[in-house]
C-alpha cells in the first residue's frame, strides 16, 4: 500500500509541475496578446484609416478579446486546481 501512496504522490508532483508550467505559459501568452491589443488601439486611433481598415481592426480586436477571455478562464481554472492541491495532468485531444 505504501508503494501505491508513493506513486500517487509522485504523479501529483508531476501534475503540479506540469500545471505550474502551463500557468506560466498562459500568463506569458495573455501578456503578449494584451500588447497586441494595445497596438491595435494605437493603430485604430490613426486618422488615415478607411472604413474597411477600421472594420478589419475591429474584427482583430474582437478576436483578441475573445481569445484573451478564454485563456484567462483556462488560467483561472489551472490556478484554482493548483491552489486546491488537486493538480492533474490535463489531456487535450
N, C-alpha and C positions, 0 to 999 in steps of 0.2 A: 504494500500500500504506500509506503514511503516513496518508493520509486515513482509511482504514479503521481504523487503530490509534487515531487521534484520536477517531473516532466511538465505538469500543468503550470507550475511556477515559471519554468523556462519558456514555455510557449507564451505566457502572459508577458514576460520580459521582452521577448522578441516582438510581440504585437505592440507593446508600448513604445519600443524604439521605432518601429515602423510607422506608427501613428504620429509620433512626435516629429519624425522626418516629414511626413505628409503635411502636418500642420505648418511647419516652417516653409515648405514649398508653396502651399496655398497662400500663406501670408505674403510671400515674395511676389507671387503671381498677381494677387489682388493689388499690391502696391504699384506694380508695373502697369496694370490696366487703368488704375486711377490717374497715373501720369499721362497715359494716352488720352484719357477723358479730358484732362486739363488742356492738352494740346488741341483737342477738337474745339473746346470752348474758346481758346485764343484764336484759332483759325476762323471760327464762325463769327467772331467779332469783326473780322475784316470787312470793310465796306465794298470791296471789289468782287464779291461773290454773286453769281447769278442765282435765280430761284432753284434751278436744278442742283447746283452745287450745295446750296443750303439744305435741300431735301436729302441729298446723299450724306451730308454731315449729320443731319438729324437722325437718319437711319443708323449710321455708325454709332452715334451716341446712345441711341436706344438699345442697340445690340450689346454695347459695352455695359450699360447699366444692368441689363438682364443677366449678363454673364457674371458681373461682379456680385449681384444679389445671390445667384446660385452658388458661387464659390464661397461667399460669406456664410450661407446656410451650411454648406459642407464643412467649412472650418469650425463653425459653432458646434456642429454635431461631433466632430472629431475631438475637439477640446472638451466637450461635455463628457464623452466616454473616458477620456484620459483622466479628467478630474474625478469621475465617479470610481475610478480604479477598475474599470471594466473594459480594458482595451481588447480589441480583437482585430485580426487581420481582415481587412475589407477586400473582398474579391470583386473585381469588376469584370463582367462578361460582355 
